Amino acid sequence: MKIILLALLALTPLWAVTVYTSDFIPTLQRTHFNGFEGTSGITQITDLIKVVGVNVDDSISSWLVAEGSNSWYHNGGDYGYTAITMSDNSDFVNIGMYVYNGWSDMTSVYYNYQVRNNGVVIASGSVLVSSMPSIGIGNFRYLGFAAESTPFDQIYLSATNGSAQSPVNGSYQALCIDGVETSGTPTVPEPATFVLFGLALVNMIWIRRN
């Protein structure tokens, strides 16, 4: 039984994502940055950070801005969500951004997220705005994600009012983001053959002791 349990633990991916509500990426360690200073459109790519509006009609706005002249905001809200990837299909290790929303009363506004790796949801949840510390730029907050084991390659986001939601369920939402930043270099998981060799060694030791 011990050997079977070890095998299952070794072959099961250890998904772990830490959610941050304060800036955890030092500027000097930043690897990519997208401040949405380009032209309007439902797809924005700057410095390899690709931001796409799913089920929306517009994207770039100058109404709510944390830095520069523009931010990512769907004027009037929508029933879609925002998807963030790297345009070269590489993984994220650390990613963070300024977040805001289109509601004047933010006591029950939630920032909803889904973190995915190769199409599999590895982390999901919602953060209540009133529980997030102010960053000193209007009513903007900070939201970030860090891979603690295997890097991830996609983030879905939305901002809903009244209750926490999945970002992809089609609820009315009014997310605004700005200053998307990344850091870190994706690591390559150790091949499974090395894990199996380690298990074989453990197996021999266990047999001899018993």
C-alpha positions as CSV (number, residue, x, y, z in Angstrom):
1,M,0.0,0.0,0.0
2,K,2.8,2.4,0.8
3,I,4.4,1.9,-2.6
4,I,1.1,2.4,-4.4
5,L,0.5,5.6,-2.5
6,L,4.0,6.9,-3.4
7,A,3.4,6.1,-7.0
8,L,0.1,8.0,-7.1
9,L,1.7,11.1,-5.4
10,A,4.7,11.1,-7.7
11,L,2.6,10.8,-10.9
12,T,-0.1,13.4,-9.9
13,P,0.7,17.0,-10.9
14,L,1.1,19.3,-8.0
15,W,-1.1,22.3,-9.1
16,A,-0.6,25.3,-6.8
17,V,-1.3,28.9,-7.6
18,T,-0.9,31.8,-5.1
19,V,-3.3,34.8,-5.4
20,Y,-1.9,38.2,-4.5
21,T,-3.7,41.4,-3.8
22,S,-0.6,43.6,-3.5
23,D,2.2,44.1,-6.0
24,F,4.6,41.2,-5.7
25,I,6.6,41.7,-8.9
26,P,9.6,44.1,-8.5
27,T,10.0,46.4,-11.4
28,L,13.6,45.3,-12.0
29,Q,12.4,41.7,-12.2
30,R,9.6,42.4,-14.8
31,T,10.0,40.4,-18.0
32,H,6.9,41.7,-19.9
33,F,4.5,44.6,-19.7
34,N,1.2,45.6,-21.4
35,G,-0.2,49.0,-20.6
36,F,-2.8,49.1,-23.5
37,E,-1.3,52.1,-25.2
38,G,-2.0,50.7,-28.7
39,T,-5.0,51.0,-30.9
40,S,-8.5,49.8,-30.0
41,G,-9.8,46.3,-30.6
42,I,-10.9,43.2,-28.8
43,T,-7.3,41.8,-29.0
44,Q,-4.3,43.6,-27.6
45,I,-0.7,42.3,-27.8
46,T,2.1,44.3,-26.3
47,D,5.4,42.8,-25.3
48,L,4.0,39.3,-25.9
49,I,1.2,39.7,-23.4
50,K,-2.0,38.9,-25.3
51,V,-5.3,40.2,-23.9
52,V,-8.6,39.2,-25.6
53,G,-12.1,40.1,-25.0
54,V,-14.4,37.1,-25.3
55,N,-18.0,37.8,-26.3
56,V,-17.5,41.5,-26.2
57,D,-17.6,44.3,-28.8
58,D,-14.9,46.8,-27.6
59,S,-11.9,46.9,-25.3
60,I,-9.6,49.9,-25.0
61,S,-10.8,52.9,-23.0
62,S,-9.4,56.1,-21.5
63,W,-12.1,56.4,-18.9
64,L,-10.4,54.4,-16.1
65,V,-6.6,54.5,-16.2
66,A,-4.0,53.5,-13.7
67,E,-1.0,54.3,-15.8
68,G,-0.4,55.9,-19.3
69,S,-3.4,57.0,-21.4
70,N,-5.5,53.8,-21.9
71,S,-6.7,50.8,-20.0
72,W,-8.6,47.6,-20.9
73,Y,-12.3,48.3,-20.3
74,H,-15.4,47.3,-22.1
75,N,-17.5,50.5,-22.2
76,G,-20.9,49.9,-20.6
77,G,-20.0,46.4,-19.5
78,D,-20.8,43.1,-21.3
79,Y,-21.6,39.5,-20.8
80,G,-18.2,38.1,-21.7
81,Y,-14.8,37.9,-20.0
82,T,-11.1,38.7,-20.5
83,A,-8.6,36.0,-21.5
84,I,-4.9,36.6,-21.0
85,T,-2.1,34.5,-22.6
86,M,1.4,34.9,-24.0
87,S,1.3,35.4,-27.8
88,D,4.2,33.0,-28.2
89,N,2.3,30.3,-26.2
90,S,4.8,30.3,-23.4
91,D,3.8,29.8,-19.8
92,F,3.3,32.3,-17.0
93,V,5.3,32.0,-13.8
94,N,4.2,35.3,-12.2
95,I,1.6,37.8,-13.5
96,G,-0.1,40.8,-11.9
97,M,-2.2,43.8,-12.9
98,Y,-4.2,46.8,-11.7
99,V,-7.9,46.0,-11.6
100,Y,-11.0,48.2,-11.4
101,N,-14.6,48.0,-12.5
102,G,-17.5,50.1,-13.9
103,W,-19.7,50.2,-10.7
104,S,-19.8,53.2,-8.5
105,D,-20.8,51.2,-5.4
106,M,-18.1,48.6,-4.9
107,T,-19.2,47.0,-1.6
108,S,-20.3,43.8,-3.3
109,V,-18.1,43.7,-6.4
110,Y,-16.1,40.5,-7.0
111,Y,-13.1,40.0,-9.3
112,N,-13.5,36.4,-10.6
113,Y,-10.7,34.4,-12.0
114,Q,-9.8,31.0,-13.6
115,V,-6.2,29.9,-14.0
116,R,-5.7,27.2,-16.6
117,N,-2.8,25.1,-17.8
118,N,-3.2,23.3,-21.2
119,G,-7.0,23.8,-21.0
120,V,-7.3,22.4,-17.5
121,V,-8.6,24.7,-14.7
122,I,-6.0,24.5,-11.9
123,A,-7.3,27.4,-9.8
124,S,-10.5,29.4,-9.6
125,G,-12.2,31.8,-7.2
126,S,-13.3,35.3,-6.5
127,V,-11.9,38.2,-4.5
128,L,-14.2,40.8,-2.9
129,V,-13.1,44.3,-3.7
130,S,-13.6,45.6,-0.2
131,S,-11.2,43.0,1.1
132,M,-8.4,44.2,-1.2
133,P,-6.0,46.9,-0.1
134,S,-5.9,50.2,-1.9
135,I,-2.8,50.8,-4.1
136,G,-3.2,54.6,-4.0
137,I,-4.4,55.1,-7.6
138,G,-8.1,56.0,-7.4
139,N,-10.1,52.9,-6.6
140,F,-7.7,50.5,-8.5
141,R,-6.6,47.4,-6.7
142,Y,-3.9,44.9,-7.6
143,L,-4.5,41.2,-8.5
144,G,-1.7,38.8,-9.2
145,F,-1.1,35.0,-9.6
146,A,2.1,33.0,-9.0
147,A,2.8,29.4,-10.0
148,E,4.1,27.5,-7.0
149,S,4.8,24.3,-9.0
150,T,3.8,24.0,-12.6
151,P,3.5,27.2,-14.6
152,F,0.2,28.1,-16.2
153,D,-0.7,29.5,-19.6
154,Q,-4.1,31.2,-19.4
155,I,-6.1,33.4,-17.1
156,Y,-9.8,34.3,-17.4
157,L,-11.1,37.3,-15.6
158,S,-14.4,39.1,-15.0
159,A,-15.9,41.6,-12.5
160,T,-19.4,41.0,-11.2
161,N,-21.6,42.8,-8.7
162,G,-23.8,41.1,-6.1
163,S,-22.2,37.7,-6.0
164,A,-19.1,35.7,-6.8
165,Q,-19.2,34.1,-10.2
166,S,-17.2,32.0,-12.6
167,P,-15.7,34.4,-15.1
168,V,-17.0,32.3,-18.0
169,N,-20.7,31.9,-17.0
170,G,-22.1,34.8,-19.0
171,S,-23.1,37.1,-16.1
172,Y,-23.1,40.9,-16.6
173,Q,-19.6,42.1,-15.8
174,A,-17.6,45.4,-16.1
175,L,-13.9,44.5,-15.6
176,C,-11.1,47.1,-16.1
177,I,-7.4,46.2,-16.0
178,D,-4.2,48.1,-16.6
179,G,-0.5,47.6,-16.3
180,V,-0.3,43.9,-16.8
181,E,3.2,42.6,-15.8
182,T,5.0,39.3,-15.7
183,S,8.2,38.0,-14.2
184,G,10.1,34.7,-14.0
185,T,11.2,32.1,-16.4
186,P,9.0,29.0,-17.0
187,T,10.6,25.7,-15.8
188,V,10.4,22.4,-17.6
189,P,8.9,19.6,-15.5
190,E,11.1,16.7,-14.8
191,P,10.5,13.7,-17.1
192,A,8.3,11.0,-15.7
193,T,11.1,8.4,-16.3
194,F,13.1,10.0,-13.5
195,V,10.2,9.8,-11.1
196,L,9.6,6.2,-11.9
197,F,13.3,5.4,-11.3
198,G,13.1,7.0,-7.9
199,L,10.0,4.9,-7.1
200,A,11.8,1.7,-8.1
201,L,14.6,2.6,-5.6
202,V,12.1,3.2,-2.8
203,N,10.4,0.0,-3.6
204,M,13.6,-2.1,-3.2
205,I,14.5,-0.4,0.1
206,W,11.0,-1.0,1.5
207,I,11.1,-4.7,0.6
208,R,14.4,-5.2,2.2
209,R,13.3,-3.6,5.5
210,N,10.2,-5.8,5.6
